[in-house]
Amino acid sequence: MDPKDLNTRFEEAVAIADQMSQDSLPQDVQLRLYAYYKQATFGTLDTTSISTTFHLRDAFKTNAWMQVSHLSADEAKELYIESILALAKK
């Protein structure tokens, strides 16, 4: 698939996600979407830049991102798009 097409679809999914209420999504779904988004937009997490101060919320987010670090940016975009579209249908 054309990367521009993928990027357009990704941007459209992000716009849909922006309209969703976080309160309506379970935390595990929020974390998965966060991880896909970060992997898609920033790439693999640089573990050397992880803060040494402990915040539980940040630890969960970091863990979620690390779990998808094997994905390419395009794979993460596809999974993000699929997840958002599935949620939007509900």
N, CA, C and O atoms as CSV, one atom per row, in Angstrom:
chain,resi,resn,atom,element,x,y,z
A,1,MET,N,N,0.841,-1.178,0.000
A,1,MET,CA,C,0.000,0.000,0.000
A,1,MET,C,C,0.887,1.242,0.000
A,1,MET,O,O,1.962,1.247,0.599
A,2,ASP,N,N,0.435,2.279,-0.666
A,2,ASP,CA,C,1.158,3.539,-0.775
A,2,ASP,C,C,1.328,4.161,0.619
A,2,ASP,O,O,0.343,4.329,1.338
A,3,PRO,N,N,2.579,4.509,1.013
A,3,PRO,CA,C,2.788,5.093,2.342
A,3,PRO,C,C,1.972,6.354,2.585
A,3,PRO,O,O,1.527,6.600,3.707
A,4,LYS,N,N,1.772,7.161,1.535
A,4,LYS,CA,C,0.952,8.369,1.702
A,4,LYS,C,C,-0.470,7.985,2.082
A,4,LYS,O,O,-1.083,8.618,2.941
A,5,ASP,N,N,-0.988,6.956,1.446
A,5,ASP,CA,C,-2.320,6.480,1.764
A,5,ASP,C,C,-2.386,6.009,3.220
A,5,ASP,O,O,-3.352,6.295,3.927
A,6,LEU,N,N,-1.370,5.300,3.654
A,6,LEU,CA,C,-1.314,4.841,5.038
A,6,LEU,C,C,-1.269,6.040,5.984
A,6,LEU,O,O,-1.980,6.061,6.989
A,7,ASN,N,N,-0.451,7.025,5.675
A,7,ASN,CA,C,-0.360,8.208,6.528
A,7,ASN,C,C,-1.677,8.971,6.583
A,7,ASN,O,O,-2.061,9.477,7.638
A,8,THR,N,N,-2.359,9.055,5.469
A,8,THR,CA,C,-3.665,9.725,5.442
A,8,THR,C,C,-4.663,8.974,6.299
A,8,THR,O,O,-5.399,9.576,7.082
A,9,ARG,N,N,-4.688,7.659,6.150
A,9,ARG,CA,C,-5.603,6.847,6.965
A,9,ARG,C,C,-5.257,6.946,8.443
A,9,ARG,O,O,-6.148,6.964,9.292
A,10,PHE,N,N,-3.969,7.011,8.751
A,10,PHE,CA,C,-3.528,7.147,10.138
A,10,PHE,C,C,-3.993,8.485,10.710
A,10,PHE,O,O,-4.513,8.540,11.825
A,11,GLU,N,N,-3.807,9.553,9.952
A,11,GLU,CA,C,-4.244,10.876,10.409
A,11,GLU,C,C,-5.759,10.915,10.627
A,11,GLU,O,O,-6.238,11.537,11.575
A,12,GLU,N,N,-6.498,10.254,9.755
A,12,GLU,CA,C,-7.952,10.181,9.915
A,12,GLU,C,C,-8.317,9.414,11.180
A,12,GLU,O,O,-9.244,9.803,11.892
A,13,ALA,N,N,-7.602,8.332,11.468
A,13,ALA,CA,C,-7.856,7.552,12.689
A,13,ALA,C,C,-7.523,8.378,13.927
A,13,ALA,O,O,-8.236,8.308,14.928
A,14,VAL,N,N,-6.451,9.157,13.865
A,14,VAL,CA,C,-6.094,10.028,14.995
A,14,VAL,C,C,-7.210,11.046,15.227
A,14,VAL,O,O,-7.563,11.329,16.372
A,15,ALA,N,N,-7.764,11.595,14.148
A,15,ALA,CA,C,-8.862,12.553,14.276
A,15,ALA,C,C,-10.087,11.904,14.919
A,15,ALA,O,O,-10.760,12.525,15.742
A,16,ILE,N,N,-10.374,10.667,14.547
A,16,ILE,CA,C,-11.489,9.931,15.156
A,16,ILE,C,C,-11.210,9.718,16.646
A,16,ILE,O,O,-12.090,9.908,17.485
A,17,ALA,N,N,-9.984,9.324,16.960
A,17,ALA,CA,C,-9.611,9.074,18.359
A,17,ALA,C,C,-9.722,10.344,19.196
A,17,ALA,O,O,-10.100,10.285,20.366
A,18,ASP,N,N,-9.397,11.486,18.604
A,18,ASP,CA,C,-9.489,12.756,19.325
A,18,ASP,C,C,-10.922,13.066,19.744
A,18,ASP,O,O,-11.146,13.787,20.717
A,19,GLN,N,N,-11.887,12.524,19.016
A,19,GLN,CA,C,-13.299,12.756,19.329
A,19,GLN,C,C,-13.838,11.780,20.372
A,19,GLN,O,O,-14.929,11.983,20.905
A,20,MET,N,N,-13.084,10.730,20.666
A,20,MET,CA,C,-13.520,9.726,21.634
A,20,MET,C,C,-13.247,10.200,23.058
A,20,MET,O,O,-12.296,10.936,23.319
A,21,SER,N,N,-14.092,9.766,23.950
A,21,SER,CA,C,-13.906,10.064,25.364
A,21,SER,C,C,-13.024,8.981,25.989
A,21,SER,O,O,-13.305,7.789,25.864
A,22,GLN,N,N,-11.967,9.406,26.654
A,22,GLN,CA,C,-11.099,8.434,27.317
A,22,GLN,C,C,-11.859,7.672,28.392
A,22,GLN,O,O,-11.561,6.510,28.668
A,23,ASP,N,N,-12.833,8.326,28.991
A,23,ASP,CA,C,-13.608,7.674,30.046
A,23,ASP,C,C,-14.379,6.462,29.535
A,23,ASP,O,O,-14.702,5.559,30.306
A,24,SER,N,N,-14.674,6.441,28.238
A,24,SER,CA,C,-15.456,5.335,27.690
A,24,SER,C,C,-14.590,4.140,27.299
A,24,SER,O,O,-15.111,3.078,26.958
A,25,LEU,N,N,-13.267,4.312,27.348
A,25,LEU,CA,C,-12.356,3.237,26.946
A,25,LEU,C,C,-11.684,2.609,28.159
A,25,LEU,O,O,-11.213,3.326,29.041
A,26,PRO,N,N,-11.632,1.290,28.218
A,26,PRO,CA,C,-10.903,0.627,29.306
A,26,PRO,C,C,-9.427,1.035,29.262
A,26,PRO,O,O,-8.901,1.366,28.200
A,27,GLN,N,N,-8.779,1.008,30.399
A,27,GLN,CA,C,-7.389,1.445,30.472
A,27,GLN,C,C,-6.463,0.599,29.618
A,27,GLN,O,O,-5.504,1.125,29.053
A,28,ASP,N,N,-6.724,-0.704,29.506
A,28,ASP,CA,C,-5.850,-1.530,28.676
A,28,ASP,C,C,-5.952,-1.134,27.205
A,28,ASP,O,O,-4.962,-1.197,26.476
A,29,VAL,N,N,-7.134,-0.729,26.769
A,29,VAL,CA,C,-7.315,-0.267,25.393
A,29,VAL,C,C,-6.593,1.065,25.199
A,29,VAL,O,O,-5.935,1.278,24.181
A,30,GLN,N,N,-6.720,1.954,26.175
A,30,GLN,CA,C,-6.024,3.232,26.101
A,30,GLN,C,C,-4.515,3.028,25.999
A,30,GLN,O,O,-3.845,3.696,25.210
A,31,LEU,N,N,-3.987,2.114,26.792
A,31,LEU,CA,C,-2.548,1.845,26.766
A,31,LEU,C,C,-2.111,1.256,25.429
A,31,LEU,O,O,-1.055,1.615,24.908
A,32,ARG,N,N,-2.913,0.358,24.873
A,32,ARG,CA,C,-2.571,-0.235,23.589
A,32,ARG,C,C,-2.566,0.824,22.488
A,32,ARG,O,O,-1.663,0.850,21.652
A,33,LEU,N,N,-3.576,1.696,22.488
A,33,LEU,CA,C,-3.629,2.774,21.503
A,33,LEU,C,C,-2.441,3.722,21.665
A,33,LEU,O,O,-1.841,4.156,20.682
A,34,TYR,N,N,-2.113,4.034,22.910
A,34,TYR,CA,C,-0.959,4.887,23.191
A,34,TYR,C,C,0.314,4.263,22.623
A,34,TYR,O,O,1.111,4.939,21.973
A,35,ALA,N,N,0.492,2.988,22.873
A,35,ALA,CA,C,1.703,2.298,22.426
A,35,ALA,C,C,1.788,2.272,20.899
A,35,ALA,O,O,2.848,2.540,20.333
A,36,TYR,N,N,0.692,1.955,20.241
A,36,TYR,CA,C,0.694,1.956,18.775
A,36,TYR,C,C,1.009,3.347,18.238
A,36,TYR,O,O,1.792,3.498,17.300
A,37,TYR,N,N,0.397,4.355,18.836
A,37,TYR,CA,C,0.608,5.734,18.385
A,37,TYR,C,C,2.077,6.137,18.541
A,37,TYR,O,O,2.684,6.680,17.619
A,38,LYS,N,N,2.630,5.866,19.712
A,38,LYS,CA,C,4.023,6.243,19.969
A,38,LYS,C,C,4.978,5.494,19.044
A,38,LYS,O,O,5.924,6.079,18.517
A,39,GLN,N,N,4.730,4.195,18.848
A,39,GLN,CA,C,5.585,3.407,17.961
A,39,GLN,C,C,5.467,3.921,16.524
A,39,GLN,O,O,6.456,3.967,15.793
A,40,ALA,N,N,4.264,4.301,16.131
A,40,ALA,CA,C,4.027,4.795,14.778
A,40,ALA,C,C,4.658,6.164,14.538
A,40,ALA,O,O,5.124,6.450,13.436
A,41,THR,N,N,4.673,7.004,15.565
A,41,THR,CA,C,5.132,8.381,15.365
A,41,THR,C,C,6.559,8.633,15.837
A,41,THR,O,O,7.230,9.520,15.309
A,42,PHE,N,N,7.036,7.874,16.817
A,42,PHE,CA,C,8.377,8.102,17.354
A,42,PHE,C,C,9.323,6.934,17.141
A,42,PHE,O,O,10.537,7.087,17.278
A,43,GLY,N,N,8.784,5.770,16.806
A,43,GLY,CA,C,9.629,4.592,16.646
A,43,GLY,C,C,9.892,3.920,17.975
A,43,GLY,O,O,9.221,4.200,18.968
A,44,THR,N,N,10.860,3.040,17.988
A,44,THR,CA,C,11.165,2.260,19.177
A,44,THR,C,C,11.622,3.155,20.321
A,44,THR,O,O,12.403,4.087,20.129
A,45,LEU,N,N,11.127,2.856,21.499
A,45,LEU,CA,C,11.443,3.609,22.703
A,45,LEU,C,C,12.928,3.575,23.001
A,45,LEU,O,O,13.551,2.513,22.994
A,46,ASP,N,N,13.488,4.738,23.260
A,46,ASP,CA,C,14.890,4.840,23.666
A,46,ASP,C,C,14.935,4.670,25.183
A,46,ASP,O,O,14.624,5.597,25.931
A,47,THR,N,N,15.320,3.485,25.622
A,47,THR,CA,C,15.298,3.183,27.056
A,47,THR,C,C,16.324,3.980,27.844
A,47,THR,O,O,16.235,4.043,29.070
A,48,THR,N,N,17.290,4.587,27.181
A,48,THR,CA,C,18.276,5.405,27.907
A,48,THR,C,C,17.683,6.735,28.341
A,48,THR,O,O,18.244,7.414,29.202
A,49,SER,N,N,16.547,7.115,27.749
A,49,SER,CA,C,15.943,8.402,28.098
A,49,SER,C,C,14.823,8.271,29.128
A,49,SER,O,O,14.152,9.253,29.444
A,50,ILE,N,N,14.621,7.068,29.649
A,50,ILE,CA,C,13.564,6.851,30.637
A,50,ILE,C,C,13.952,7.521,31.946
A,50,ILE,O,O,15.073,7.375,32.434
A,51,SER,N,N,13.002,8.256,32.498
A,51,SER,CA,C,13.223,8.984,33.748
A,51,SER,C,C,13.481,8.017,34.903
A,51,SER,O,O,12.915,6.925,34.955
A,52,THR,N,N,14.330,8.431,35.809
A,52,THR,CA,C,14.615,7.602,36.979
A,52,THR,C,C,13.609,7.842,38.099
A,52,THR,O,O,13.570,7.083,39.068
A,53,THR,N,N,12.793,8.890,37.976
A,53,THR,CA,C,11.754,9.109,38.971
A,53,THR,C,C,10.591,8.188,38.648
A,53,THR,O,O,10.254,7.981,37.483
A,54,PHE,N,N,9.989,7.645,39.677
A,54,PHE,CA,C,8.956,6.631,39.486
A,54,PHE,C,C,7.571,7.255,39.510
A,54,PHE,O,O,7.177,7.880,40.495
A,55,HIS,N,N,6.846,7.083,38.432
A,55,HIS,CA,C,5.441,7.455,38.346
A,55,HIS,C,C,4.728,6.245,37.772
A,55,HIS,O,O,5.041,5.804,36.666
A,56,LEU,N,N,3.795,5.718,38.499
A,56,LEU,CA,C,3.129,4.481,38.109
A,56,LEU,C,C,2.478,4.594,36.733
A,56,LEU,O,O,2.584,3.680,35.915
A,57,ARG,N,N,1.813,5.699,36.482
A,57,ARG,CA,C,1.149,5.884,35.184
A,57,ARG,C,C,2.171,5.826,34.052
A,57,ARG,O,O,1.945,5.159,33.043
A,58,ASP,N,N,3.290,6.521,34.218
A,58,ASP,CA,C,4.331,6.517,33.191
A,58,ASP,C,C,4.939,5.130,33.015
A,58,ASP,O,O,5.322,4.749,31.909
A,59,ALA,N,N,5.025,4.391,34.091
A,59,ALA,CA,C,5.575,3.033,34.009
A,59,ALA,C,C,4.675,2.141,33.157
A,59,ALA,O,O,5.173,1.355,32.351
A,60,PHE,N,N,3.361,2.255,33.324
A,60,PHE,CA,C,2.430,1.481,32.508
A,60,PHE,C,C,2.529,1.883,31.041
A,60,PHE,O,O,2.517,1.026,30.157
A,61,LYS,N,N,2.627,3.183,30.783
A,61,LYS,CA,C,2.733,3.663,29.405
A,61,LYS,C,C,4.040,3.188,28.764
A,61,LYS,O,O,4.050,2.753,27.612
A,62,THR,N,N,5.129,3.272,29.508
A,62,THR,CA,C,6.423,2.822,29.002
A,62,THR,C,C,6.388,1.332,28.705
A,62,THR,O,O,6.883,0.887,27.669
A,63,ASN,N,N,5.805,0.562,29.614
A,63,ASN,CA,C,5.700,-0.880,29.419
A,63,ASN,C,C,4.886,-1.211,28.174
A,63,ASN,O,O,5.265,-2.084,27.392
A,64,ALA,N,N,3.775,-0.518,27.992
A,64,ALA,CA,C,2.939,-0.766,26.817
A,64,ALA,C,C,3.714,-0.473,25.535
A,64,ALA,O,O,3.630,-1.234,24.572
A,65,TRP,N,N,4.459,0.615,25.519
A,65,TRP,CA,C,5.232,0.980,24.339
A,65,TRP,C,C,6.329,-0.045,24.069
A,65,TRP,O,O,6.574,-0.417,22.922
A,66,MET,N,N,6.987,-0.496,25.136
A,66,MET,CA,C,8.049,-1.489,24.977
A,66,MET,C,C,7.498,-2.795,24.395
A,66,MET,O,O,8.192,-3.480,23.644
A,67,GLN,N,N,6.267,-3.137,24.737
A,67,GLN,CA,C,5.662,-4.376,24.252
A,67,GLN,C,C,5.416,-4.376,22.745
A,67,GLN,O,O,5.296,-5.441,22.138
A,68,VAL,N,N,5.340,-3.195,22.137
A,68,VAL,CA,C,5.120,-3.125,20.686
A,68,VAL,C,C,6.370,-2.648,19.951
A,68,VAL,O,O,6.302,-2.295,18.773
A,69,SER,N,N,7.491,-2.637,20.632
A,69,SER,CA,C,8.728,-2.107,20.039
A,69,SER,C,C,9.231,-2.956,18.867
A,69,SER,O,O,10.077,-2.501,18.098
A,70,HIS,N,N,8.728,-4.163,18.726
A,70,HIS,CA,C,9.125,-5.025,17.606
A,70,HIS,C,C,8.422,-4.640,16.307
A,70,HIS,O,O,8.804,-5.113,15.236
A,71,LEU,N,N,7.398,-3.787,16.389
A,71,LEU,CA,C,6.643,-3.384,15.210
A,71,LEU,C,C,7.345,-2.257,14.461
A,71,LEU,O,O,7.991,-1.401,15.065
A,72,SER,N,N,7.210,-2.270,13.150
A,72,SER,CA,C,7.679,-1.122,12.373
A,72,SER,C,C,6.659,0.006,12.539
A,72,SER,O,O,5.553,-0.218,13.031
A,73,ALA,N,N,7.029,1.196,12.136
A,73,ALA,CA,C,6.101,2.327,12.221
A,73,ALA,C,C,4.842,2.045,11.391
A,73,ALA,O,O,3.732,2.346,11.830
A,74,ASP,N,N,5.010,1.478,10.211
A,74,ASP,CA,C,3.860,1.180,9.360
A,74,ASP,C,C,2.956,0.118,9.979
A,74,ASP,O,O,1.732,0.227,9.905
A,75,GLU,N,N,3.546,-0.904,10.588
A,75,GLU,CA,C,2.742,-1.932,11.260
A,75,GLU,C,C,1.962,-1.319,12.422
A,75,GLU,O,O,0.790,-1.641,12.622
A,76,ALA,N,N,2.602,-0.446,13.182
A,76,ALA,CA,C,1.937,0.205,14.310
A,76,ALA,C,C,0.798,1.097,13.816
A,76,ALA,O,O,-0.262,1.152,14.439
A,77,LYS,N,N,1.012,1.793,12.704
A,77,LYS,CA,C,-0.054,2.622,12.137
A,77,LYS,C,C,-1.243,1.762,11.735
A,77,LYS,O,O,-2.387,2.110,12.027
A,78,GLU,N,N,-0.983,0.649,11.070
A,78,GLU,CA,C,-2.069,-0.247,10.646
A,78,GLU,C,C,-2.856,-0.753,11.859
A,78,GLU,O,O,-4.086,-0.759,11.840
A,79,LEU,N,N,-2.160,-1.172,12.898
A,79,LEU,CA,C,-2.834,-1.680,14.101
A,79,LEU,C,C,-3.617,-0.574,14.802
A,79,LEU,O,O,-4.704,-0.819,15.326
A,80,TYR,N,N,-3.079,0.628,14.814
A,80,TYR,CA,C,-3.779,1.772,15.405
A,80,TYR,C,C,-5.067,2.040,14.627
A,80,TYR,O,O,-6.136,2.203,15.214
A,81,ILE,N,N,-4.951,2.083,13.301
A,81,ILE,CA,C,-6.115,2.331,12.452
A,81,ILE,C,C,-7.185,1.262,12.689
A,81,ILE,O,O,-8.356,1.584,12.891
A,82,GLU,N,N,-6.779,-0.003,12.664
A,82,GLU,CA,C,-7.723,-1.106,12.872
A,82,GLU,C,C,-8.413,-0.992,14.231
A,82,GLU,O,O,-9.622,-1.201,14.336
A,83,SER,N,N,-7.649,-0.662,15.263
A,83,SER,CA,C,-8.212,-0.557,16.614
A,83,SER,C,C,-9.217,0.582,16.709
A,83,SER,O,O,-10.297,0.418,17.276
A,84,ILE,N,N,-8.863,1.727,16.157
A,84,ILE,CA,C,-9.757,2.891,16.219
A,84,ILE,C,C,-11.034,2.623,15.442
A,84,ILE,O,O,-12.129,2.920,15.921
A,85,LEU,N,N,-10.903,2.064,14.242
A,85,LEU,CA,C,-12.102,1.787,13.444
A,85,LEU,C,C,-13.001,0.769,14.141
A,85,LEU,O,O,-14.225,0.895,14.093
A,86,ALA,N,N,-12.417,-0.228,14.781
A,86,ALA,CA,C,-13.214,-1.217,15.524
A,86,ALA,C,C,-13.955,-0.554,16.692
A,86,ALA,O,O,-15.120,-0.856,16.951
A,87,LEU,N,N,-13.273,0.339,17.380
A,87,LEU,CA,C,-13.904,1.043,18.503
A,87,LEU,C,C,-15.007,1.997,18.020
A,87,LEU,O,O,-16.040,2.152,18.672
A,88,ALA,N,N,-14.768,2.623,16.882
A,88,ALA,CA,C,-15.748,3.577,16.347
A,88,ALA,C,C,-17.046,2.887,15.925
A,88,ALA,O,O,-18.114,3.499,15.927
A,89,LYS,N,N,-16.940,1.606,15.563
A,89,LYS,CA,C,-18.129,0.852,15.146
A,89,LYS,C,C,-19.017,0.487,16.332
A,89,LYS,O,O,-20.209,0.233,16.156
A,90,LYS,N,N,-18.455,0.460,17.526
A,90,LYS,CA,C,-19.216,0.045,18.714
A,90,LYS,C,C,-20.224,1.086,19.117
A,90,LYS,O,O,-20.948,0.899,20.095
